[in-house]
Amino acid sequence: MSTPPMENDHFDSALLAAAMSLAASQGWRNFTLTDVARHADFDMGDVRARFPFKSSMLLLLGTLADRSSLVDDGSVASPREALFDRLMRRFDVFQQYREGVLAVLHALPYDPALATLLGGATLNSMRWISDASGVNTRGLEGLVRIHGVTAVWAYTLRAWEKDDSEDLGGTMAALELALDRAERLGLFRGATGKDVQPTEADLTSDASGHTEPGGWADDEH
């Protein structure tokens, strides 16, 4: 007999909290799913059946963040306004597990396989969020726009990583800046052939031409 969805939700939430707690205290690479099961006081067999790989915990986090981002509150907003709202809701979920997520970010340069996996997952998340926000994601021009939104996310993720404010004011300011630059580069234009794909280098360039490195989704480009 299958486990009811509500029970799965509780199981998943508790296990994710345990995994992020261990990541925060030990570093992402220094614990196993067996450790997570023990930390959460769950049966190891149940954990193995639902999460066969440690990276599954991070895909779960992305799914939860997307679920929050994709809630339709019925408001009418421009694609730019909708993207701001949905991406900030995604950061709100990340903020709940902040220290654990930071540990994952610090581990990514040393784990190319994980970086590739999360890069692909992030691109898919940005596809959903772009489409839900009213950004035209169809065809080659749509793919360009999805990559542009991914660059916006990666740029803002760097700001979030450094933002220790309670209201995430620095993160919001960085997202506004990234969306402003993306808009100037044509992210929200619908004319075929006129869209320009904003890269993270475009978004981070200042008047002196200086650029800053990207974030979680960098490795997918």
C-alpha positions in Angstrom: 0.0 0.0 0.0 1.4 3.4 -1.0 2.2 6.1 1.6 -0.3 8.9 1.7 1.0 12.2 0.2 0.7 14.1 3.5 2.9 11.5 5.2 5.4 11.7 2.3 5.5 15.5 2.8 6.3 15.2 6.5 8.9 12.5 5.8 10.5 14.6 3.1 10.5 17.8 5.1 12.0 16.2 8.1 14.7 14.4 6.1 15.6 17.6 4.2 15.9 19.5 7.4 18.2 16.8 8.8 20.4 16.8 5.6 20.7 20.6 5.6 21.6 20.6 9.3 24.4 18.1 8.7 25.6 20.0 5.7 25.7 23.2 7.8 27.7 21.6 10.6 29.9 19.2 8.7 30.0 20.3 5.0 28.1 18.7 2.2 30.7 16.1 1.3 31.2 14.9 4.9 28.1 12.9 5.6 26.0 10.1 4.1 22.3 9.4 3.7 22.8 6.8 6.5 23.9 9.7 8.7 20.8 11.7 7.6 18.5 8.8 8.5 20.1 8.5 12.0 19.9 12.2 12.5 16.2 12.3 11.6 15.6 9.0 13.5 14.1 7.4 10.5 14.4 3.8 9.3 17.3 3.5 6.9 15.3 1.3 4.5 12.6 3.8 4.2 15.1 6.5 3.5 16.8 4.4 0.9 13.5 3.6 -0.8 12.5 7.2 -1.2 15.9 8.9 -1.7 18.4 6.5 -3.3 21.0 9.2 -3.8 22.3 12.0 -1.6 21.8 14.5 -4.4 18.1 13.6 -4.3 17.9 15.8 -1.2 18.9 18.8 -3.2 16.5 18.0 -6.0 13.8 17.9 -3.3 14.8 21.3 -2.1 14.6 22.7 -5.7 11.1 21.1 -6.0 9.9 22.7 -2.8 11.3 26.1 -3.9 9.6 25.7 -7.3 6.3 24.7 -5.6 6.4 28.0 -3.6 7.4 30.0 -6.7 4.7 28.6 -8.9 1.7 29.3 -6.6 -0.7 31.5 -8.6 -2.1 34.2 -6.3 -4.4 35.5 -9.0 -2.7 38.9 -9.3 -2.0 40.5 -12.7 1.6 41.5 -13.2 4.0 42.1 -16.0 6.5 39.3 -16.8 9.2 41.4 -15.1 7.1 41.9 -11.9 6.1 38.3 -11.9 9.6 37.1 -12.2 10.7 39.3 -9.3 8.0 37.9 -7.1 8.5 34.2 -8.1 12.3 34.3 -7.8 12.1 36.0 -4.4 9.7 33.3 -3.2 12.3 30.7 -4.3 14.9 32.5 -2.3 12.6 32.5 0.7 12.6 28.7 0.7 16.4 28.6 0.3 16.6 31.0 3.2 14.9 28.4 5.5 17.9 26.2 4.9 20.5 28.9 4.5 23.5 27.5 6.2 23.0 24.1 4.5 22.6 25.7 1.1 25.7 27.7 1.6 27.6 24.5 2.4 26.4 23.0 -0.9 27.5 26.1 -2.9 30.9 25.9 -1.3 31.2 22.2 -2.3 30.1 22.6 -6.0 33.6 23.7 -7.4 34.9 20.3 -6.1 32.1 18.2 -7.4 31.6 18.6 -11.1 29.0 15.8 -11.3 26.8 17.5 -8.7 27.3 20.9 -10.3 26.1 19.5 -13.7 23.1 17.8 -12.1 22.0 21.0 -10.3 22.7 23.1 -13.3 20.3 21.0 -15.4 17.7 21.1 -12.6 18.0 24.9 -12.3 17.5 25.4 -16.0 14.3 23.3 -15.8 13.2 25.3 -12.8 13.8 28.6 -14.7 11.8 27.2 -17.6 8.8 26.6 -15.4 9.1 30.0 -13.6 9.6 31.9 -16.9 6.5 30.3 -18.4 4.4 30.9 -15.3 5.6 34.6 -15.3 4.3 35.2 -18.9 7.7 35.0 -20.6 7.4 33.4 -24.0 9.5 30.2 -23.8 8.6 28.7 -27.1 11.1 27.9 -29.8 14.7 29.0 -30.1 13.9 32.5 -28.9 12.2 31.1 -25.9 15.2 29.0 -25.0 17.3 32.2 -25.2 14.9 33.8 -22.7 15.1 30.8 -20.3 18.9 31.1 -20.3 18.5 34.8 -19.7 16.3 34.2 -16.6 18.8 31.6 -15.4 21.5 34.2 -15.7 19.4 36.5 -13.6 18.9 33.8 -11.0 22.7 33.0 -10.9 23.6 36.6 -10.5 21.1 37.1 -7.7 22.2 33.9 -6.0 25.6 35.4 -5.5 24.1 38.4 -3.8 21.9 36.2 -1.6 25.1 34.2 -0.6 26.5 37.4 0.8 23.3 38.9 2.2 23.0 38.4 5.9 20.1 40.8 6.4 16.8 39.6 7.8 14.7 41.1 5.0 17.0 40.0 2.2 17.2 43.7 1.1 20.5 43.1 -0.7 19.1 40.1 -2.6 16.1 42.1 -3.7 18.3 45.0 -4.8 20.5 42.6 -6.8 17.4 41.0 -8.4 16.0 44.4 -9.4 19.3 45.3 -10.9 19.6 42.1 -12.8 16.1 42.3 -14.2 16.7 46.0 -15.2 19.8 44.9 -17.2 18.1 41.9 -18.6 15.2 44.0 -19.8 17.5 46.4 -21.5 19.2 43.5 -23.2 15.8 42.4 -24.6 14.7 39.5 -22.3 11.1 40.5 -22.4 10.8 41.5 -26.1 8.7 39.2 -28.2 9.9 40.0 -31.7 11.6 37.1 -33.3 15.3 37.7 -34.0 15.4 40.8 -31.7 16.0 39.1 -28.4 19.5 39.1 -27.0 20.5 36.4 -24.5 21.8 38.2 -21.4 24.6 36.2 -19.9 25.7 36.6 -16.3 28.8 38.5 -17.5 26.3 41.0 -19.1 24.4 41.3 -15.8 27.5 41.7 -13.6 29.5 44.1 -15.8 29.8 47.6 -14.3 31.0 50.8 -16.0 34.6 49.7 -15.6 34.0 46.4 -17.3 34.6 44.4 -14.1 32.6 41.2 -13.7 31.9 38.9 -10.8 31.7 35.1 -10.9 28.3 33.4 -11.0 26.4 31.1 -8.7 24.6 27.8 -8.3 23.5 27.6 -11.9 26.9 28.6 -13.5 27.9 25.2 -14.5 25.1 24.6 -16.9 26.2 27.2 -19.4 
